[in-house]
Amino acid sequence: MANTKLPISKCFSWIWAAPFFKSGLRYLQRHPLNEGTAEVIWKTRHKTVWKTTLPQQHDGLTVVWKDYTNTRFWRFFFRPSFSARESTGYRIAERLNIPVPRLLACGDTRRFFKLKRCFIVTEFMKNSRNGLVFCPGGAMAGEEGLRKAFCKQNLHNLALLHEAGFCHGTALPQNMLWTINKDSRMETAWIDLEKVRRFSGRKLRKQMKKDLSDFLGNLEFDPETAEQMINYYNRVRRSIHPDAKPMDF
């Protein structure tokens, strides 16, 4: 997908689907998701996220369909929708070799330039959980080895993003999935990338610090471990750009 130009428009309706998923998207469009056919896995004022499994004629894929419900006129008048922003965030992450779920489809519906609806569809990461389980009060908050592995993988990816001049915007543990693969190794992936943006100069450094605060602050390591983690992040940055100025936390 990283080499595919998305037909994003700030004025008109547009839609994109991975070539192998076009029939799957048509199926989903003809069979709107509801509580009888799908599971709501996240819901806020601005979005509803559904999980469903397609019939075998569509490869039996388990997918996540996100509907953005915030379509206020002036916020999106001649401006990209959340769907456009998030799909761009996925493309940026893929280009930097940051793991993300496979993007399957996305698009906007506009009438007379007004955004009426926007959506994004990704492949569900099997057997995955989000990083909230490693935060205080979470089911795995006491699993220090896994907590550190989760933290290091995501700090490595944040370093890649930051040294390319981008920031995450919502680098919260719940926006970072993880699973254990067949080799008993942890794999992570990012979701909710609608706030990924390019910055420069002082603004970039300010946003980098915010990403680190959002991520490490929610994991609440003891001071010694937090220092180890930020030192690891700085080492990754220096491996990319030897003159990278260290960040503190």
Steps between C-alpha positions, in 0.01 A plus 500: 500500500790736572568538128134557414383859471167539678236705313447732797289812438408791729200590285346192340406143586778246458559136580798267495524122548791262476463308170442165675241658734268668250242223515528494879426871513198457273374230734537728803327786319207274414480356851528792745645400836272478800492328839379180337786472252792669674655582836549856618856507635532875559260792505545870571314819411690516174533142380362148516729204439354166388664159472354239266604191303419483129359186332746248355439625145673815622791305652334490842697809601436648842490875455460817701267763355524849650223754438582858590187675622651850528414664167449861611485730199764763575748255651524306173411766245787482250691301760587129511269269692614278786495209256735685265731596786513151644561329166786744442633413847497131408690573180765702687545222757531234229758707315707514820462123559289557810257206535131581451197283420447461127293785357216353295273793406411858584298787362277807538149586392447872433205695364555856383841484669343408837639187661213258565691185593851357512635156582813286510534120494804308625580135552455382859823402672423151631549420868600858566447719804577864552757649735248597768559158656853616592384822666431527876186302576532299179488121490874473423636798691720266702659330197814712501679310224208535258446863604860584412486311169179682406652833601826451310332395176277805504780738601701362208210580266451845653870570440459400133197727467661794679827486309300510176345828619157367604321464832224259601264738678324229702787272606296333771547134602142422392591603145775240484408135453715201589495124468737207553594321178572132437865555595389632842611850404298816544366681195348848516297717264362853509139607449310833514743699290280793400718751689835406345648825369828646378669763715833679501722698734373578849149375421640160407694472824196611701281238333767232543497568874120481502511158328746372760296645785178346367664160465738467794282706732213252468723196557628656825834323535711564807753786448794266435316298236355813338855635465612171342215524251572858400870416463402215268284738294790745471737222392263403219480863386879531501528181295289677235656846534822504708456872573145460642461708815394279793153529646418480868179397674 
